Amino acid sequence: MVFIGLLTVIIFVCINCITIVNSFGETPGDIQLPQGVKAVWNLSKASRESTSTREKICLNGLWRWQPARNNGEQVPNDEWGYFKVPGPWPGINSYIQKDCQVLFSHPSWDKERLGNVKDAWYEREIMIPDTWSGRHIAIYTEYLNSYSAVYLDGVKIGEIRFPYGEVDITKNCEPGKKYTLSLYVVAMPLKEVMLSYSDTNTPRQVEGNVLRRGLCGDVYLIATPSEENIKDVKVDTSVRKWNITFDIALSNLKANREYILKAQINDNGKPINEFKSEPFNLSNLKKGRFTFTCQWKPEKLWDTHTPQNKFSLNTSLMDKENVVLDTFTPVDFGFREFWIDGRDFYLNGTRIFCFAVPYDNPLLGAAWASYDGAVESLKRLKTFGVNLVYTHNYGCEPGSHLSFEEALKAADDVGMLLAFSQPHFSHYVWTAPDSNENNGYAHHSEFYVRVAQNHPSVVMYSMSHNSLGYEEDQNPDLIDGIFAPTEPWSGRNRNLASRAESIIKSFDSSRIIYHHSSGNFGTMHTINCYLNFVPIQERSDWFEHWSKEGIKPLFLCEYGDPWGINWTTYRGWYKNERAFGSARVPWEFCMAEWNSQFLGDKCYQLSELEKRNLRFESQQWRAGKIWYRWIIPQTR
């Protein structure tokens, strides 16, 4: 996600002053922006990537914006405010989601409750470069929550659906001319996204909870070859075999023509190696992709302590006379390999012990999901020993996160290993005979694989979060990777998890896949291990059996300090009902009693906060009330 876009400065927390120039001018229906704040729509100032055959121009920056009315049936002529792209619409805040971008609202709707907005309009002007004659031209959204109808000069051209996509505008524009680009965006929940494929009319307003709404990734104007071209490039590297594999998606190949792929590897802009495939034709493709492997032992490897060791790959499609038909934009990668041997992880041949914590930046907001915001967070984590993070979205439904582009680049550059969340199988319907191919899971999981596939930091895919656990999954004598659960109810979920895993492996078999808190399932034994106030010695003894008899890695994917509610007398049950942290019960805090094992007598020297807790509890007891934990002074 290129958060700098067309802005001349990077804004992290609040955009109060932006020096921007609108080369096309404001329309009469626009609000008057504050002094020093203008919209830049001059593409000569935009970030871009170019090769001899294609170009990608970033359309980020300040766009016209307004809540939609009349189900988006017509592009508005007036009442425009301004909002920055990319970024989620404001109005929804929580412990894991914060507004950080200013909305310049129009007086006609500035009192509207923005957290309730389900659909909105975006608009800006674009100029088609006069050098793009004869090319395929499109509008591309990198990450969308969750539906968009695309208009050019007020005429609907096409649609884009979660999580990404493009609309071909080749026949609707001419190089060298200026157009008004308008996007009608609807924040649809996943179910309605899937239904919209069979209903090409304007989407219905539906009930659903989409927290991060709108254009949540970069938006581009792109030009590619109109005939044979490269659609995607994936790089796999092996330290154990000292080889490199190029997996390339191709489009519009001709049946009676032979082709060659050339891969040129650069180090800091200097070519250091070049590989070519054997000649091939359309019949040699598998699911639209061609793969070839070459031997290569580079002089430097990407590792947690050498994250600067990265390369850049230029890939070209040629005919058998070596005439270049398309050259893909450069792909950055690192040569490394991460694998499991027995119960141990290895990175580039060295055993590595992983200290994992969740990674929230792409969930918090645009400032934290930016490259600089992500780098700062990851560097802080490294200072106290963390060397692996897992993305904290436990599913990949619309609105569950912002674009991961900058956060993944940051992990590469900092040298932080990363487990990347995949869609949750429980969000999809698996009853139809062809559901593996057509229920939406394959389409969405491929998107997430392609986002992560060339980042050396991404060493695992995490999935099935908190859906495969069983009663004995934390039993210290049964976490060895040998014991298998027998509960009948768990069989269905495990079958679906296996089906989902096989789909992901079909796109990328080079990375470890694990199921979050699944017990003994798949490549490792994973548990949410909240031992809370278990004594230190017993905590160490908990893993003794695994250390002697274990046959696969043990991943404590949630493990750490006691949770706040563990200082209370409530343990999940009250009057034969179980509700955990959301219960309405007598939440009696016992700070001193629990802390005495660590602090001794001094824990009975009550703080003012503890005194407030005791007074609050006394009031509730006298009134005969029960209460929620979040109204206790200690939790405020």
C-alpha positions as CSV (number, residue, x, y, z in Angstrom):
1,M,0.0,0.0,0.0
2,V,1.7,3.2,-1.1
3,F,0.4,5.6,1.4
4,I,2.5,8.5,0.2
5,G,0.8,8.4,-3.2
6,L,0.5,11.8,-4.7
7,L,1.1,13.6,-1.5
8,T,4.3,15.5,-1.0
9,V,4.6,14.4,2.6
10,I,3.8,11.3,4.6
11,I,1.0,11.7,7.1
12,F,0.9,9.3,10.0
13,V,-1.7,10.3,12.6
14,C,-3.7,13.2,11.3
15,I,-3.6,15.1,8.0
16,N,-3.8,18.7,9.1
17,C,-1.7,20.4,6.5
18,I,-1.1,19.0,3.0
19,T,0.7,20.9,0.2
20,I,-1.1,19.7,-2.9
21,V,-2.0,21.2,-6.2
22,N,-5.1,20.3,-8.2
23,S,-4.1,20.8,-11.8
24,F,-7.6,20.3,-13.1
25,G,-9.4,22.7,-10.7
26,E,-12.3,22.3,-8.3
27,T,-15.9,22.0,-9.5
28,P,-18.5,24.4,-8.2
29,G,-20.0,21.6,-6.1
30,D,-16.8,21.0,-4.1
31,I,-16.2,22.3,-0.6
32,Q,-13.5,24.9,-0.2
33,L,-10.5,23.1,1.2
34,P,-8.5,24.8,4.0
35,Q,-5.6,27.0,3.1
36,G,-2.6,24.9,1.9
37,V,-4.7,21.8,1.2
38,K,-5.3,21.1,-2.5
39,A,-5.9,17.9,-4.5
40,V,-3.1,16.8,-6.8
41,W,-4.4,15.0,-9.9
42,N,-1.4,15.7,-12.1
43,L,-0.1,12.2,-13.2
44,S,3.3,13.6,-14.1
45,K,3.8,13.9,-10.3
46,A,2.6,10.4,-9.5
47,S,4.5,7.4,-8.4
48,R,4.9,4.9,-11.3
49,E,6.5,1.7,-12.4
50,S,7.5,1.2,-16.1
51,T,9.1,-1.3,-18.4
52,S,9.5,-1.3,-22.1
53,T,6.0,-2.8,-22.6
54,R,3.9,-1.7,-19.6
55,E,3.3,1.0,-17.1
56,K,1.5,1.4,-13.7
57,I,0.6,4.9,-12.4
58,C,-0.5,5.4,-8.8
59,L,-3.8,7.3,-8.4
60,N,-3.5,7.7,-4.6
61,G,-4.0,11.0,-3.0
62,L,-6.9,13.3,-2.1
63,W,-10.1,12.4,-4.0
64,R,-13.6,13.9,-4.0
65,W,-15.8,11.8,-1.6
66,Q,-19.3,11.8,-0.3
67,P,-21.8,9.3,1.2
68,A,-24.0,7.8,-1.6
69,R,-27.7,8.3,-2.0
70,N,-30.3,6.5,-4.2
71,N,-28.2,3.3,-4.2
72,G,-25.6,4.9,-6.4
73,E,-27.7,5.0,-9.5
74,Q,-26.2,8.3,-10.8
75,V,-22.8,10.0,-10.3
76,P,-23.4,13.1,-8.2
77,N,-22.8,16.6,-9.7
78,D,-22.3,18.4,-6.4
79,E,-22.0,18.2,-2.6
80,W,-18.4,16.7,-2.8
81,G,-16.1,16.6,0.1
82,Y,-12.6,15.2,0.0
83,F,-11.0,12.1,1.5
84,K,-7.6,10.4,1.0
85,V,-7.1,7.2,-1.0
86,P,-6.1,4.7,0.3
87,G,-7.8,4.5,3.7
88,P,-10.9,3.2,5.5
89,W,-13.9,5.5,5.8
90,P,-13.9,7.2,9.2
91,G,-16.4,6.7,12.0
92,I,-15.5,3.3,13.4
93,N,-13.0,3.1,16.3
94,S,-12.1,0.3,18.7
95,Y,-9.1,-1.0,20.5
96,I,-7.8,-2.4,17.2
97,Q,-9.1,0.2,14.8
98,K,-8.4,4.0,14.8
99,D,-9.2,6.9,12.5
100,C,-6.1,8.8,11.4
101,Q,-7.1,10.6,8.2
102,V,-9.0,13.8,7.9
103,L,-12.3,13.9,6.1
104,F,-13.1,17.3,4.5
105,S,-16.9,17.1,4.6
106,H,-19.5,19.0,2.7
107,P,-22.0,21.0,4.8
108,S,-24.9,19.0,3.3
109,W,-23.8,15.8,5.0
110,D,-21.2,16.8,7.6
111,K,-23.6,15.8,10.4
112,E,-24.2,12.3,9.1
113,R,-23.0,9.4,11.3
114,L,-20.1,8.2,9.3
115,G,-19.9,4.9,11.1
116,N,-23.3,4.0,9.5
117,V,-22.3,4.8,5.9
118,K,-22.6,1.6,3.8
119,D,-21.9,3.1,0.4
120,A,-20.0,6.1,-0.9
121,W,-18.8,7.9,-4.1
122,Y,-15.2,8.7,-5.0
123,E,-14.1,10.9,-7.9
124,R,-11.0,12.4,-9.5
125,E,-9.7,13.3,-12.9
126,I,-7.2,11.2,-14.9
127,M,-5.2,11.9,-18.0
128,I,-4.4,8.9,-20.3
129,P,-0.7,9.1,-21.3
130,D,-0.4,9.7,-25.0
131,T,2.3,7.0,-25.2
132,W,-0.3,4.3,-24.3
133,S,-1.7,3.9,-27.8
134,G,-2.3,0.2,-28.7
135,R,-2.1,-1.0,-25.1
136,H,-4.7,-2.6,-22.8
137,I,-5.7,0.2,-20.3
138,A,-7.4,-0.5,-17.0
139,I,-8.3,0.8,-13.6
140,Y,-6.9,-1.5,-10.9
141,T,-7.8,-1.6,-7.2
142,E,-5.2,-3.4,-5.0
143,Y,-7.5,-4.0,-2.0
144,L,-11.2,-3.2,-2.0
145,N,-13.8,-3.5,0.8
146,S,-15.9,-4.6,-0.9
147,Y,-17.7,-3.7,-4.2
148,S,-17.1,-1.0,-6.7
149,A,-18.9,0.2,-9.9
150,V,-16.5,2.1,-12.1
151,Y,-17.6,5.1,-14.2
152,L,-15.8,7.2,-16.8
153,D,-17.3,10.6,-17.5
154,G,-20.5,9.4,-15.9
155,V,-20.9,6.2,-17.9
156,K,-20.7,2.9,-16.0
157,I,-17.8,0.8,-17.5
158,G,-17.6,-2.2,-15.2
159,E,-17.5,-3.7,-11.7
160,I,-14.8,-4.8,-9.2
161,R,-15.5,-7.1,-6.2
162,F,-13.6,-7.9,-3.0
163,P,-10.7,-8.4,-2.6
164,Y,-9.2,-6.7,-5.7
165,G,-9.6,-6.4,-9.5
166,E,-9.5,-4.3,-12.6
167,V,-11.9,-2.8,-15.1
168,D,-10.9,-2.6,-18.8
169,I,-11.4,1.0,-20.1
170,T,-9.4,0.6,-23.3
171,K,-12.5,1.1,-25.6
172,N,-13.8,4.0,-23.5
173,C,-10.7,6.3,-23.6
174,E,-8.1,7.7,-25.9
175,P,-4.5,8.4,-25.1
176,G,-3.8,12.0,-24.5
177,K,-7.2,12.9,-23.2
178,K,-8.6,13.7,-19.8
179,Y,-11.5,11.9,-18.1
180,T,-13.5,12.0,-14.8
181,L,-13.1,8.7,-13.0
182,S,-15.9,8.0,-10.5
183,L,-16.2,4.9,-8.2
184,Y,-19.3,3.9,-6.4
185,V,-18.2,1.7,-3.5
186,V,-20.4,-0.5,-1.3
187,A,-19.2,-2.0,2.0
188,M,-20.7,-5.5,1.5
189,P,-20.2,-8.4,3.9
190,L,-18.8,-11.6,2.3
191,K,-22.1,-13.3,1.7
192,E,-23.5,-10.4,-0.3
193,V,-20.2,-10.2,-2.3
194,M,-20.7,-13.7,-3.4
195,L,-24.4,-13.1,-4.2
196,S,-23.5,-10.1,-6.3
197,Y,-21.8,-12.3,-8.9
198,S,-25.2,-13.6,-9.9
199,D,-26.9,-10.1,-9.7
200,T,-25.2,-7.7,-12.1
201,N,-27.6,-4.9,-11.2
202,T,-26.8,-2.2,-8.6
203,P,-26.0,-4.1,-5.3
204,R,-28.7,-4.1,-2.7
205,Q,-28.2,-2.5,0.6
206,V,-27.8,-5.4,3.1
207,E,-27.1,-5.7,6.7
208,G,-23.6,-6.7,7.6
209,N,-20.6,-5.6,9.6
210,V,-17.7,-4.3,7.4
211,L,-15.4,-2.4,9.8
212,R,-12.8,-1.2,7.3
213,R,-14.7,0.2,4.4
214,G,-13.8,1.5,1.0
215,L,-10.6,1.8,-1.0
216,C,-8.2,0.2,1.5
217,G,-5.3,-0.4,-0.9
218,D,-3.6,1.5,-3.7
219,V,-5.5,2.4,-6.9
220,Y,-3.7,2.4,-10.2
221,L,-4.1,3.3,-13.9
222,I,-2.3,0.5,-15.8
223,A,-1.2,-0.2,-19.3
224,T,-0.2,-3.7,-20.5
225,P,0.4,-5.3,-23.9
226,S,-2.9,-6.0,-25.7
227,E,-1.7,-9.5,-26.8
228,E,0.6,-12.0,-25.2
229,N,1.6,-10.8,-21.7
230,I,2.7,-11.8,-18.2
231,K,0.0,-11.8,-15.5
232,D,2.0,-12.8,-12.4
233,V,5.5,-13.9,-11.3
234,K,6.3,-16.1,-8.4
235,V,9.8,-17.0,-7.2
236,D,10.7,-20.0,-5.0
237,T,14.2,-20.6,-3.6
238,S,15.8,-23.6,-2.0
239,V,18.9,-23.7,0.1
240,R,18.8,-27.5,0.4
241,K,18.8,-27.9,-3.4
242,W,20.5,-24.6,-4.3
243,N,18.0,-23.9,-7.0
244,I,15.5,-21.2,-8.0
245,T,12.0,-21.8,-9.5
246,F,10.1,-19.3,-11.6
247,D,6.4,-19.8,-11.7
248,I,4.8,-17.4,-14.2
249,A,1.2,-16.8,-15.2
250,L,0.7,-16.0,-18.9
251,S,-2.2,-14.6,-20.9
252,N,-3.3,-14.5,-24.6
253,L,-0.7,-17.0,-25.9
254,K,-1.3,-18.2,-29.4
255,A,-1.7,-21.9,-30.1
256,N,0.7,-22.1,-33.0
257,R,3.5,-20.1,-31.5
258,E,6.6,-21.0,-29.4
259,Y,7.8,-18.8,-26.5
260,I,10.8,-18.4,-24.2
261,L,10.9,-16.9,-20.7
262,K,13.9,-14.9,-19.5
263,A,14.6,-14.2,-15.9
264,Q,17.3,-11.6,-15.1
265,I,18.4,-11.2,-11.5
266,N,19.7,-7.8,-10.3
267,D,21.6,-6.8,-7.2
268,N,21.2,-3.1,-6.4
269,G,20.4,-2.5,-10.1
270,K,23.4,-4.5,-11.4
271,P,22.6,-7.7,-13.4
272,I,24.3,-10.7,-11.7
273,N,22.6,-13.7,-13.4
274,E,20.3,-14.6,-16.2
275,F,18.2,-17.7,-16.8
276,K,16.1,-18.8,-19.8
277,S,13.4,-21.5,-20.1
278,E,13.3,-24.1,-22.8
279,P,11.0,-23.2,-25.6
280,F,7.3,-23.9,-24.8
281,N,3.8,-23.4,-26.2
282,L,0.3,-22.9,-25.0
283,S,-0.2,-26.6,-24.4
284,N,2.6,-26.7,-21.9
285,L,0.8,-24.3,-19.5
286,K,-0.9,-25.8,-16.4
287,K,-3.8,-23.6,-15.1
288,G,-2.4,-20.7,-17.2
289,R,1.1,-20.9,-15.6
290,F,4.5,-22.1,-16.8
291,T,7.3,-23.2,-14.4
292,F,11.0,-23.7,-14.8
293,T,13.8,-24.4,-12.3
294,C,17.5,-23.5,-12.5
295,Q,20.5,-24.2,-10.3
296,W,21.8,-21.2,-8.5
297,K,23.9,-20.7,-5.3
298,P,23.9,-17.0,-4.6
299,E,26.7,-15.4,-2.6
300,K,24.3,-14.0,0.0
301,L,21.1,-15.2,1.7
302,W,18.2,-13.3,3.2
303,D,18.0,-14.0,6.9
304,T,16.7,-12.4,10.1
305,H,20.1,-10.8,10.6
306,T,20.8,-10.0,6.9
307,P,17.5,-8.6,5.7
308,Q,19.4,-6.3,3.3
309,N,20.2,-9.4,1.2
310,K,17.5,-9.0,-1.5
311,F,17.4,-9.2,-5.2
312,S,15.3,-7.9,-8.0
313,L,13.9,-10.0,-10.8
314,N,13.1,-8.8,-14.3
315,T,11.0,-11.3,-16.3
316,S,10.4,-11.1,-20.0
317,L,8.2,-13.1,-22.4
318,M,9.9,-13.6,-25.8
319,D,9.1,-15.4,-29.0
320,K,11.6,-18.1,-30.3
321,E,13.4,-15.3,-32.2
322,N,14.1,-13.6,-28.9
323,V,11.8,-10.7,-29.7
324,V,10.4,-9.3,-26.4
325,L,6.6,-9.4,-26.2
326,D,6.3,-8.3,-22.6
327,T,8.6,-7.4,-19.7
328,F,6.9,-7.6,-16.2
329,T,7.5,-4.9,-13.6
330,P,10.4,-5.8,-11.3
331,V,9.8,-8.3,-8.5
332,D,11.8,-8.1,-5.3
333,F,12.7,-11.4,-3.5
334,G,15.2,-12.9,-1.1
335,F,17.0,-16.2,-1.4
336,R,16.1,-18.3,1.7
337,E,14.5,-21.5,2.8
338,F,12.5,-22.3,6.0
339,W,11.5,-25.9,6.8
340,I,10.6,-28.3,9.6
341,D,12.8,-31.3,10.5
342,G,11.3,-33.4,13.2
343,R,10.2,-31.0,16.0
344,D,12.5,-28.2,14.9
345,F,12.4,-25.2,12.5
346,Y,15.3,-24.5,10.3
347,L,16.1,-21.3,8.4
348,N,18.8,-21.6,5.8
349,G,20.1,-24.8,7.5
350,T,20.3,-23.3,11.1
351,R,17.9,-24.4,13.8
352,I,15.8,-21.4,14.9
353,F,13.5,-21.0,17.9
354,C,10.5,-18.8,17.2
355,F,9.1,-16.3,19.6
356,A,5.7,-15.3,18.0
357,V,3.2,-12.5,18.8
358,P,0.3,-11.1,16.8
359,Y,0.9,-8.2,14.3
360,D,-1.9,-5.6,14.3
361,N,-0.6,-2.8,12.1
362,P,-2.7,-3.6,9.0
363,L,-5.8,-3.7,11.2
364,L,-5.2,-0.5,13.2
365,G,-5.4,2.1,10.4
366,A,-3.7,3.7,7.5
367,A,-0.9,5.3,9.5
368,W,0.2,2.1,11.1
369,A,-0.2,0.0,7.9
370,S,2.2,2.4,6.1
371,Y,5.7,1.3,5.5
372,D,7.2,3.6,8.1
373,G,4.6,2.7,10.7
374,A,5.1,-1.0,10.2
375,V,8.9,-0.7,10.3
376,E,8.7,1.1,13.7
377,S,6.5,-1.5,15.2
378,L,8.6,-4.5,13.9
379,K,11.9,-2.9,15.1
380,R,10.4,-2.5,18.6
381,L,9.3,-6.1,18.7
382,K,12.8,-7.3,17.7
383,T,14.3,-5.4,20.6
384,F,12.7,-7.7,23.1
385,G,13.3,-10.9,21.2
386,V,10.3,-11.4,19.0
387,N,11.4,-13.0,15.7
388,L,8.1,-14.1,14.2
389,V,4.7,-12.3,14.0
390,Y,1.4,-13.6,12.7
391,T,-1.2,-11.3,11.1
392,H,-3.9,-10.8,13.6
393,N,-6.9,-11.0,11.3
394,Y,-8.3,-14.5,12.1
395,G,-10.2,-14.5,8.8
396,C,-10.1,-12.6,5.6
397,E,-13.6,-11.3,5.2
398,P,-14.3,-7.8,3.7
399,G,-13.2,-5.2,6.3
400,S,-11.0,-7.5,8.4
401,H,-7.8,-5.6,7.5
402,L,-6.2,-3.0,5.2
403,S,-3.8,-3.7,2.4
404,F,-0.7,-5.7,3.5
405,E,1.6,-4.4,0.8
406,E,3.7,-2.0,2.9
407,A,3.6,-4.2,6.1
408,L,5.1,-7.1,4.2
409,K,7.8,-4.9,2.7
410,A,8.6,-3.7,6.2
411,A,8.9,-7.3,7.5
412,D,11.3,-8.1,4.6
413,D,13.5,-5.1,5.4
414,V,13.5,-5.5,9.2
415,G,14.2,-9.2,9.0
416,M,11.0,-10.4,10.8
417,L,9.6,-13.8,10.0
418,L,5.8,-13.7,9.4
419,A,2.9,-16.1,9.3
420,F,0.3,-14.8,6.9
421,S,-3.4,-15.4,7.6
422,Q,-5.5,-17.2,5.0
423,P,-9.3,-17.1,4.6
424,H,-11.2,-19.0,7.3
425,F,-13.0,-22.1,5.9
426,S,-16.0,-21.5,8.1
427,H,-16.9,-18.4,6.2
428,Y,-17.7,-20.4,3.0
429,V,-20.3,-22.9,2.0
430,W,-18.8,-26.4,1.1
431,T,-21.9,-28.5,0.4
432,A,-21.9,-28.3,-3.4
433,P,-19.9,-30.9,-5.4
434,D,-17.8,-28.2,-7.0
435,S,-17.4,-26.0,-3.9
436,N,-13.6,-26.5,-3.8
437,E,-13.5,-24.6,-7.1
438,N,-16.6,-22.4,-7.0
439,N,-17.6,-21.4,-3.5
440,G,-15.2,-18.4,-3.5
441,Y,-12.5,-19.9,-1.2
442,A,-10.1,-20.7,-4.0
443,H,-10.4,-17.3,-5.6
444,H,-9.9,-15.4,-2.3
445,S,-7.1,-17.6,-1.0
446,E,-5.2,-17.3,-4.3
447,F,-5.3,-13.5,-3.9
448,Y,-3.7,-13.8,-0.4
449,V,-1.1,-16.2,-1.7
450,R,-0.2,-13.9,-4.5
451,V,0.1,-10.9,-2.1
452,A,2.6,-12.9,0.0
453,Q,4.4,-15.2,-2.4
454,N,7.6,-13.2,-3.1
455,H,8.2,-11.9,0.4
456,P,11.1,-13.7,2.0
457,S,9.7,-12.8,5.5
458,V,6.5,-14.8,4.9
459,V,7.5,-18.4,6.0
460,M,4.1,-19.7,7.0
461,Y,0.4,-19.5,6.2
462,S,-1.9,-19.6,9.2
463,M,-5.5,-20.7,8.9
464,S,-8.6,-22.3,10.6
465,H,-8.1,-19.9,13.6
466,N,-9.6,-21.4,16.8
467,S,-11.9,-23.9,15.1
468,L,-10.1,-27.2,15.5
469,G,-9.3,-27.4,19.3
470,Y,-10.5,-30.2,21.5
471,E,-10.6,-31.0,25.3
472,E,-7.2,-32.5,25.6
473,D,-5.3,-30.2,23.3
474,Q,-3.3,-28.6,26.2
475,N,-2.8,-31.8,28.2
476,P,1.0,-31.8,28.8
477,D,1.2,-35.5,28.2
478,L,-0.7,-35.3,24.9
479,I,1.1,-32.5,23.0
480,D,3.7,-34.7,21.5
481,G,2.2,-34.9,17.9
482,I,1.3,-38.5,18.4
483,F,-2.1,-38.3,20.2
484,A,-5.1,-37.7,17.9
485,P,-8.5,-36.5,19.1
486,T,-11.5,-38.7,18.9
487,E,-14.4,-36.3,19.4
488,P,-16.9,-36.9,16.6
489,W,-17.8,-33.2,16.4
490,S,-14.3,-32.2,15.4
491,G,-14.2,-34.5,12.4
492,R,-16.3,-32.2,10.1
493,N,-14.2,-29.1,10.8
494,R,-10.9,-31.0,10.3
495,N,-12.2,-32.3,7.0
496,L,-13.0,-28.8,5.8
497,A,-9.7,-27.5,7.1
498,S,-7.9,-30.2,5.1
499,R,-9.8,-29.2,2.0
500,A,-8.9,-25.5,2.5
501,E,-5.3,-26.4,3.1
502,S,-5.1,-28.4,-0.2
503,I,-6.4,-25.4,-2.1
504,I,-3.7,-23.2,-0.7
505,K,-1.0,-25.8,-1.4
506,S,-2.1,-25.8,-5.0
507,F,-1.0,-22.2,-5.3
508,D,2.0,-22.3,-3.0
509,S,3.6,-25.6,-1.7
510,S,6.8,-23.9,-0.6
511,R,5.6,-22.5,2.7
512,I,4.6,-24.2,6.0
513,I,0.8,-24.2,6.6
514,Y,-0.5,-24.4,10.2
515,H,-3.9,-24.3,11.8
516,H,-4.1,-21.8,14.7
517,S,-5.0,-23.6,17.9
518,S,-5.8,-26.9,16.4
519,G,-3.9,-29.3,18.7
520,N,-2.3,-32.2,16.9
521,F,-3.3,-31.4,13.3
522,G,-1.1,-30.9,10.2
523,T,2.5,-29.9,10.4
524,M,2.7,-29.1,14.2
525,H,0.8,-29.1,17.5
526,T,-0.6,-25.6,18.0
527,I,-2.4,-24.4,21.1
528,N,-3.6,-21.2,22.7
529,C,-1.7,-21.9,25.9
530,Y,-3.0,-19.6,28.7
531,L,-1.3,-21.0,31.8
532,N,-2.0,-17.8,33.6
533,F,-0.9,-18.0,37.3
534,V,0.6,-21.5,37.0
535,P,3.8,-21.6,39.2
536,I,7.0,-21.0,37.3
537,Q,8.4,-24.6,37.8
538,E,5.1,-26.2,36.8
539,R,5.0,-23.9,33.7
540,S,8.5,-25.3,32.7
541,D,7.4,-28.9,33.5
542,W,4.4,-28.5,31.2
543,F,6.6,-29.1,28.1
544,E,8.8,-31.8,29.5
545,H,7.0,-34.7,27.8
546,W,7.1,-32.9,24.5
547,S,10.8,-32.2,24.8
548,K,11.5,-36.0,25.2
549,E,8.8,-37.6,23.1
550,G,7.6,-35.0,20.7
551,I,7.7,-35.7,17.0
552,K,6.6,-32.4,15.6
553,P,7.0,-28.7,16.5
554,L,4.9,-27.3,19.3
555,F,3.6,-23.8,18.5
556,L,2.1,-21.8,21.4
557,C,0.4,-19.4,19.0
558,E,-1.2,-17.5,21.9
559,Y,1.0,-17.5,25.0
560,G,2.3,-14.9,27.4
561,D,1.4,-12.9,30.4
562,P,-1.8,-13.5,32.3
563,W,-4.9,-11.7,30.9
564,G,-6.5,-8.9,33.0
565,I,-9.5,-11.0,34.0
566,N,-7.2,-13.7,35.4
567,W,-6.9,-11.5,38.5
568,T,-10.6,-12.1,39.3
569,T,-12.4,-14.9,41.0
570,Y,-14.5,-15.7,37.9
571,R,-13.3,-18.7,35.9
572,G,-15.8,-19.1,33.1
573,W,-18.8,-20.6,34.9
574,Y,-21.5,-18.8,36.9
575,K,-24.8,-20.4,37.9
576,N,-24.2,-23.3,35.4
577,E,-23.6,-21.0,32.5
578,R,-20.3,-20.3,30.7
579,A,-19.6,-17.0,29.0
580,F,-15.9,-16.1,29.6
581,G,-14.9,-12.5,29.2
582,S,-18.3,-11.2,28.1
583,A,-20.1,-12.5,31.1
584,R,-22.3,-10.5,33.4
585,V,-21.2,-11.9,36.8
586,P,-19.7,-10.8,40.1
587,W,-16.3,-9.8,38.8
588,E,-14.3,-9.7,42.0
589,F,-10.7,-8.6,41.5
590,C,-8.1,-10.2,43.8
591,M,-5.0,-8.2,42.9
592,A,-3.1,-8.7,46.1
593,E,-4.0,-12.4,46.5
594,W,-2.8,-13.3,43.0
595,N,0.2,-11.0,43.0
596,S,1.5,-12.2,46.4
597,Q,3.3,-15.2,44.8
598,F,5.5,-12.7,42.8
599,L,5.6,-9.6,45.0
600,G,5.3,-10.9,48.5
601,D,4.0,-8.7,51.3
602,K,4.3,-5.4,49.4
603,C,1.4,-6.5,47.1
604,Y,-0.9,-5.7,50.1
605,Q,0.0,-2.0,49.9
606,L,-3.0,-1.2,47.9
607,S,-2.8,1.4,45.1
608,E,-5.5,4.0,44.6
609,L,-6.7,2.0,41.6
610,E,-7.2,-1.1,43.7
611,K,-9.0,0.9,46.3
612,R,-11.4,2.2,43.6
613,N,-12.0,-1.4,42.5
614,L,-12.8,-2.5,46.1
615,R,-15.2,0.4,46.6
616,F,-16.9,-0.3,43.3
617,E,-17.4,-4.0,44.2
618,S,-18.7,-3.2,47.6
619,Q,-21.4,-1.0,46.0
620,Q,-22.4,-3.8,43.7
621,W,-22.5,-6.3,46.5
622,R,-24.7,-4.1,48.7
623,A,-27.1,-3.5,45.7
624,G,-27.2,-7.2,44.9
625,K,-26.0,-6.6,41.4
626,I,-23.8,-8.4,38.9
627,W,-21.8,-6.5,36.3
628,Y,-19.7,-6.6,33.2
629,R,-15.9,-6.5,33.6
630,W,-15.5,-3.4,31.3
631,I,-17.2,-1.1,33.8
632,I,-14.8,-1.9,36.6
633,P,-12.3,1.0,37.3
634,Q,-9.4,-1.4,36.8
635,T,-10.3,-2.0,33.2
636,R,-10.9,1.6,32.2
